[in-house]
Amino acid sequence: MSACQNDLRQVFLMLKNIDRRVTLSFEKRTGISLTRYEILYALEENDIMTQTALQQTLAIDQAAITRHLKILEEQQLVTRERNEKNNREILVAISPEGTKLLNGCNMGKEQCMGDLYKGFTADEIKQLGGLINRLNENAETL
């Protein structure tokens, strides 16, 4: 393996490790998984969404969105009901309890982000954002 390929592999593994650490830290600080937080956030931003639109927005598979929504519904954080105009669609909305939980997560989220970006300048964060955006665009073509 060439030095460049080794560097690429190391960066790839570092990204995976960062993802794992951030996800665990976020869950510990907020009491909710990052995926479920994303679901609640998307619903708060969009009011009501079809389950399919939510799945596509978050880029997760159908089984995963169904599993997460079932748990959130059992916790009374979201509501799901059939669309009266199209019985095949399921409409999902955040509940008042879900909004309350989401708002309560903000302090933990802010602490997590503050710790993650500690020591970075605004320019470094902007540069990092640009690099990650390029990686994300490349990942979409995989």
N, C-alpha and C positions, 0 to 999 in steps of 0.2 A: 504494500500500500504506500503510495507516495505521501510526502509530507502534507500536501494540499488536501488529499483525500482524508488523511488522519485528522487534520484540522476541521474539515467539514463534519466528520463523524463526531468529534468532540463537541462542536457547536450544537449538532443535532441532539446529542445526549444531554447537554446543558439545558437546552430549551425544554426537553422532557422533564428534567429534574426541577426546573423552575416552575413548570406547570403543576407538578405534583405538590411541591412545597406551598405554592400560593393557594392552591385549592384546599389543602389541609388547614392552613393558617386561616383562610377566610371562613371555613366552616367552624373552626374552633372559636373564632372571635364573634361570629354572628349567630351561630346556632342553626344555620341552614346551609344546605349544599349550594355551591356556586351555580349549578344548573338550575336548581329550583328558584334561586334568587333571580337568575336571568329570565325565567318564565314569568315570575311575578312582576319584574321590571317591564318586560315586554307588554304584559297585560295592562299594567298601569298606564303605559305610554299610549296604548291603542284602544283602551276601554274593552271592547269585545272583539275577539278574534275567533276564526274557525280553528279547530284543532290542527287542521292541515296547514293553514297559514302560519300558525305558531311553530309547528314543526319545521317548516321551511325557513322561517326567520332565524331560528336557532340552529339550523343545520344539524338536527339530530334525527335518528331513525324513528319510525312509527311506534315500534315497541317501547322505546325509551320514553317518548313523550306521553304515551298512554300510561306507563308505569308511574312517571313523575306526577302526572295530573291526578291519578287515582289517589296517591298519597296526599297531595295537596288538598284534594277534595275531602278526604277523610279527616284532615286537620282543619277543615272549614276555611281554607285560605283561598280557594277558588270555587266557582260554580260551573257546572257543565250541564247543558241541555240541548236537545235536538232542535235544529232550526225548523220552525214551523213552515217556512217556504220551501225548504229542501231537506227532507227527513234524513238524507244521507249525511248531512253535515252536523257536526257537534260544535256548538258555540261555547266559548270559554271566556269567563270574566273573573277579574280579581274581586274577592269579597272585601267588606270593610275590615275583617280580621287580617286578611292578606295585606291590605294597604298599611294597617297598623304595624304588622311584622316587618314589612319592607322599610318603613320609616325608622323603625327601631334598629334595623341593621346598619343604618348609615354611619353610626359612630364606629362600629367594628370595621366596616369597610374602609372608612377614612384612616383609621389606625393602621390597617393592613397596607394600604397604599402608601401611607407616609413612611412606614418602615421599609417597604420594598424599594422606594425611590430615594431613600435617605442618602445624602451626599451627592446626588446628581444635580447639575445645574439645569436651568430651564432650556438652554441650548442643547445639552446632552439628551434631555428627555425628548426634545423635538427631533433630534437626529436619530435616536433609538426608535421613535415612532415611525419615522420614514423607512428605516431598515426593516422593521417588523412588518410594515405595510407591504413592502416589496416581497418579503417572504410569504405573507398571506396571499398575495396575488398569485405567486408561483404555486402555492399549495392548492389553490382552487383549480389548477389545471392538472393536478395529479390524478 
